[in-house]
Amino acid sequence: MLYYLFKYLDELDFPGAGMFHYITFRSACAIILSLLLATIIGKRVIRILQKQQIGEEIRDLGLEGQMQKKGTPTMGGIIILLSILIPVLLFARLDNIYIQLMIISTIWLGAIGFADDYIKVFRKHKEGLKGRFKVIGQVGLGLIVGITLYVSDDVVVRERVSISEIGRVTSVVDEGFEGENMPKALTKDVKSTRTTIPFFKNNEFDYAWFTSWAGKYSEGLGWLVFVIITILIVTAVSNGANLTDGLDGLATGTSALAGVTLGILAYVSGNMMYADYLNIMYIPHSGELVVFGAAFIGATIGFLWYNSFPAQVFMGDTGSLSLGGIIAVFAIMIHKELLIPILCGIFLMENLSVVMQVSYFKYTKKKFGEGRRIFLMAPLHHHFQKKGIPEPKIVTRFWIVGIILAVLTIVTLKIR
């Protein structure tokens, strides 16, 4: 909102109003405001939750210090959501399709998580919202995001063209020349099912490859594959964040690291010069996502003020489902979704540990009549708790692994 106000003031030659044209300035404002909101709002929200006796129900799993957390306020994800949405509404361009989708994704998954927490806390049903309803909500969001990216004319990739295609050129990246009269870099905007894939020479993969057998229909079917991939990624990452939210500060800190990485990737993907230098896809208008990424980083770090060990508040599904969904949708929109297994490696490990544990238990029970386990307990962070490692040490080590994975994710842009 403030962007449009200061744009108008800039037209009136109001001193300093032109600063709001710069994404970097608005991102700095967003991260500062989100940090302040998370710490200021957080204190008041915790008091309200305590007054309403909205505390976490803890099952006794035999973990050290576990029962001490009983009664700790939950549904703290409200703090994160408010600390993201308010700065974004103030500092981002609301006519940007990417920002619109991120706002929808945040509210959508926040509402699903809130419904789950509400049923657990107020209805006293420990299972919360039934799994199939969560999945339906996640699939619904995946459909909205995938179809919108397909039909919107604002969602394009700018790519170079050969001299024979000059008639279709939409813009000039560089007015320099190679030789005497040859344009150095002519480009056109196209709808594309290409995405970034790590460790390959060209660093790109086209979903239409799966449908190349369909001839002239391959491009349309390629978008169908893209929508299906979008649904799978949104569901997997949001569930992964949900499973990771089992120790104080673990999901929050891990998500913050992912947010920093995605913010960097959005900045270089939305900047013509950096995209050209790194030889990656230039995605017009995606640079605005840096403002959202800044608000996301500020909100998660600010929430750590209260969520770090020993936690004064838990985010609940209101926060964890939203964090995972935001990361997934953000990565999809900047064509970096295939980097998620690296960037969100901790979420992946947590997911896989549960799948492996349950599958192996069922298999051995059927074969030997007695279920056996791979880990002492799943998800993975509980396995280390069972081994007697203190909770703060587990969280810190997971953060260190998250930092390594974040750096590796960025480095993959040049490792081909």
HUSULDA-V269239 format. One record per residue. N is the residue number from 1. PSI is psi in degrees with one decimal (* if undefined). BURIAL is # if it has 9 or more other ideal C-beta (glycine too) atoms within 8 Angstrom, else .. Layout:
{{N PSI BURIAL} {N PSI BURIAL}}
This chain:
{{1 -43.7 .} {2 -27.2 .} {3 -46.2 #} {4 -35.6 .} {5 -48.8 .} {6 -24.1 #} {7 -42.0 #} {8 -43.0 .} {9 -33.4 #} {10 -36.4 #} {11 -23.8 .} {12 10.7 .} {13 35.5 .} {14 127.4 .} {15 128.7 .} {16 -9.5 .} {17 -25.7 #} {18 -14.8 .} {19 -28.4 .} {20 -6.2 #} {21 -21.9 .} {22 126.1 .} {23 -38.9 #} {24 -40.1 .} {25 -46.2 #} {26 -32.6 #} {27 -39.9 #} {28 -42.3 #} {29 -41.0 #} {30 -43.4 #} {31 -35.7 #} {32 -47.3 #} {33 -40.6 #} {34 -38.1 #} {35 -46.3 #} {36 -43.0 #} {37 -43.5 #} {38 -39.4 #} {39 -37.7 #} {40 -51.5 .} {41 -37.8 #} {42 -44.7 #} {43 -41.2 #} {44 -39.6 .} {45 -41.3 #} {46 -41.6 #} {47 -43.0 .} {48 -44.1 .} {49 -39.1 #} {50 -40.0 #} {51 -36.5 .} {52 0.5 .} {53 43.5 .} {54 82.7 #} {55 158.8 #} {56 132.6 #} {57 123.2 .} {58 127.0 .} {59 138.1 .} {60 104.3 .} {61 7.2 .} {62 24.6 .} {63 142.1 #} {64 129.7 .} {65 3.6 .} {66 -47.5 #} {67 -16.9 .} {68 -18.2 .} {69 -7.1 #} {70 131.6 #} {71 -5.7 .} {72 131.0 #} {73 139.1 #} {74 -172.2 #} {75 21.1 #} {76 -7.6 #} {77 -20.9 #} {78 -37.3 #} {79 -45.3 #} {80 -46.4 #} {81 -46.1 #} {82 -38.5 #} {83 -18.0 #} {84 -50.3 #} {85 -41.4 #} {86 -51.3 #} {87 -37.1 #} {88 -44.4 #} {89 -30.3 #} {90 -41.0 #} {91 -15.6 #} {92 162.0 #} {93 112.5 .} {94 -7.0 #} {95 2.3 .} {96 125.7 #} {97 -34.3 #} {98 -41.4 #} {99 -41.1 #} {100 -44.0 #} {101 -36.0 #} {102 -38.4 #} {103 -45.0 #} {104 -44.7 #} {105 -42.5 #} {106 -48.8 #} {107 -41.1 #} {108 -54.7 #} {109 -29.5 #} {110 -38.9 #} {111 -40.0 .} {112 -45.8 #} {113 -38.7 #} {114 -41.8 #} {115 -40.2 #} {116 -46.7 #} {117 -39.2 #} {118 -44.5 #} {119 -39.9 #} {120 -45.3 #} {121 -48.4 #} {122 -34.2 .} {123 -9.6 .} {124 29.8 .} {125 110.0 .} {126 -29.5 .} {127 -19.8 .} {128 -152.6 #} {129 133.6 #} {130 142.2 .} {131 -37.9 .} {132 -31.2 .} {133 -36.0 #} {134 -47.1 #} {135 -41.2 #} {136 -41.8 .} {137 -42.4 #} {138 -41.7 #} {139 -40.4 #} {140 -42.8 #} {141 -42.2 #} {142 -40.5 #} {143 -44.6 #} {144 -48.4 #} {145 -50.2 #} {146 -46.1 #} {147 -39.1 #} {148 -43.7 #} {149 -27.5 #} {150 -43.8 #} {151 -22.2 .} {152 130.7 .} {153 -15.7 .} {154 -11.6 .} {155 100.8 #} {156 167.4 #} {157 135.3 #} {158 122.1 #} {159 159.2 #} {160 153.0 .} {161 158.1 #} {162 168.6 .} {163 -32.2 .} {164 -16.4 .} {165 14.8 #} {166 -30.8 #} {167 -23.0 .} {168 9.2 .} {169 137.5 #} {170 -19.4 .} {171 165.3 .} {172 122.7 #} {173 -42.6 #} {174 126.1 .} {175 9.8 .} {176 173.2 .} {177 148.3 #} {178 121.8 .} {179 -138.9 .} {180 -51.9 .} {181 17.0 .} {182 120.6 .} {183 139.8 #} {184 -39.7 #} {185 91.1 #} {186 143.8 #} {187 165.3 #} {188 153.2 #} {189 129.6 #} {190 151.5 .} {191 132.5 .} {192 141.0 #} {193 15.6 #} {194 150.9 #} {195 168.6 #} {196 132.7 #} {197 130.8 #} {198 151.6 #} {199 1.4 .} {200 154.1 #} {201 -51.8 .} {202 -6.1 .} {203 18.7 #} {204 151.5 #} {205 138.3 #} {206 122.2 #} {207 -22.1 #} {208 -14.0 #} {209 -35.4 .} {210 -22.5 .} {211 20.6 #} {212 -23.0 .} {213 -14.5 .} {214 3.9 .} {215 -125.0 .} {216 -14.4 .} {217 0.1 .} {218 -38.1 #} {219 -45.8 #} {220 -42.4 .} {221 -28.7 #} {222 -37.9 #} {223 -33.0 #} {224 -42.6 #} {225 -42.1 #} {226 -43.6 #} {227 -41.1 #} {228 -43.6 #} {229 -40.5 #} {230 -45.8 #} {231 -45.9 #} {232 -41.6 #} {233 -45.4 #} {234 -44.4 #} {235 -47.4 #} {236 -45.5 #} {237 -39.4 #} {238 -38.6 #} {239 -36.5 #} {240 -43.1 #} {241 -37.0 #} {242 -42.2 #} {243 -32.7 #} {244 -23.7 #} {245 71.1 #} {246 -11.5 #} {247 153.6 #} {248 116.6 #} {249 -4.6 #} {250 -56.3 #} {251 -36.5 #} {252 -50.2 #} {253 -40.1 #} {254 -40.9 #} {255 -37.8 #} {256 -42.0 #} {257 -42.4 #} {258 -38.0 #} {259 -41.3 #} {260 -45.8 #} {261 -47.3 #} {262 -34.1 #} {263 -42.7 #} {264 -44.9 #} {265 -37.0 #} {266 -38.0 #} {267 -46.1 #} {268 -30.6 #} {269 -27.5 #} {270 4.1 #} {271 119.9 #} {272 -42.7 .} {273 -45.2 .} {274 -39.5 #} {275 -39.5 #} {276 -41.3 #} {277 -42.2 .} {278 -6.9 #} {279 48.2 .} {280 170.0 #} {281 132.3 #} {282 122.6 #} {283 99.4 #} {284 141.4 .} {285 -8.2 #} {286 -15.5 #} {287 -24.2 #} {288 -22.5 #} {289 -18.9 #} {290 -35.2 #} {291 -45.2 #} {292 -43.8 #} {293 -38.4 #} {294 -43.1 #} {295 -38.3 #} {296 -45.5 #} {297 -47.4 #} {298 -40.2 #} {299 -43.0 #} {300 -41.2 #} {301 -41.5 #} {302 -38.5 #} {303 -29.3 #} {304 -23.3 #} {305 -35.6 #} {306 -17.5 #} {307 -10.9 #} {308 159.5 .} {309 132.8 #} {310 131.1 .} {311 136.4 #} {312 -16.0 .} {313 146.5 #} {314 147.2 #} {315 -27.0 #} {316 -175.0 #} {317 -23.7 #} {318 -39.2 #} {319 -45.2 #} {320 -43.0 #} {321 -38.8 #} {322 -44.2 #} {323 -48.1 #} {324 -42.5 #} {325 -40.0 #} {326 -46.2 #} {327 -43.4 #} {328 -50.7 #} {329 -40.2 #} {330 -49.1 #} {331 -39.5 #} {332 -41.4 #} {333 -24.8 #} {334 16.5 #} {335 39.8 #} {336 21.5 #} {337 -25.9 #} {338 -4.5 #} {339 -8.4 #} {340 -40.5 #} {341 -27.6 .} {342 -54.9 #} {343 -44.4 #} {344 40.1 #} {345 -32.8 #} {346 -44.5 #} {347 -41.5 #} {348 -45.0 #} {349 -40.9 #} {350 -44.0 #} {351 -49.6 #} {352 -36.6 .} {353 -38.5 #} {354 -46.0 #} {355 -46.1 .} {356 -43.3 #} {357 -49.2 #} {358 -43.9 #} {359 -45.0 .} {360 -37.9 #} {361 -45.6 #} {362 -40.1 #} {363 -47.7 .} {364 -32.0 #} {365 -38.3 #} {366 -37.1 .} {367 -40.8 .} {368 -6.1 .} {369 0.6 .} {370 126.3 .} {371 137.0 .} {372 159.6 #} {373 147.9 #} {374 -45.5 .} {375 158.6 #} {376 -33.5 .} {377 149.3 #} {378 150.6 #} {379 174.7 #} {380 -37.5 #} {381 -30.2 #} {382 -27.4 #} {383 -43.9 #} {384 -32.0 #} {385 -42.5 #} {386 -28.2 #} {387 -2.9 .} {388 9.3 .} {389 130.9 .} {390 145.1 .} {391 -47.2 #} {392 -35.4 .} {393 -40.0 .} {394 -47.1 #} {395 -45.7 #} {396 -41.0 .} {397 -37.7 .} {398 -38.6 #} {399 -41.4 #} {400 -43.7 .} {401 -39.9 #} {402 -38.9 #} {403 -44.4 #} {404 -44.6 .} {405 -36.5 #} {406 -44.3 #} {407 -44.1 .} {408 -37.9 #} {409 -43.9 #} {410 -40.3 #} {411 -29.4 .} {412 -19.3 #} {413 -26.6 #} {414 -9.1 .} {415 105.1 .} {416 * .}}
